[in-house]
Amino acid sequence: MIYTRSSMVCINPTVYAVGWRPMRASIPVAYGQTKEVFILTRRDLRTGQTLQGERLSDRVWIDNGRRS
């Protein structure tokens, strides 16, 4: 396997080659608390935008929303 360093974590370059973008986000988990997660998306997500996704693991989500 080959990994490349991004500003967040080591990412397999295949993720980029197939059109996915890794992003960092905070999601609400309890009243007044958030958790930092990574999101794989094909969209250009902006701060405050709603995510329609599924959890792949505790800290990794995949966005199911359509490209805009």
Secondary structure, 3 states (H helix, E strand, C coil): CCCEECCCCEECHHHHHCCCEEEEEEEEEECCEEEEEEEEECCCCCCCCCCCEEECCCCEEEECCCCC
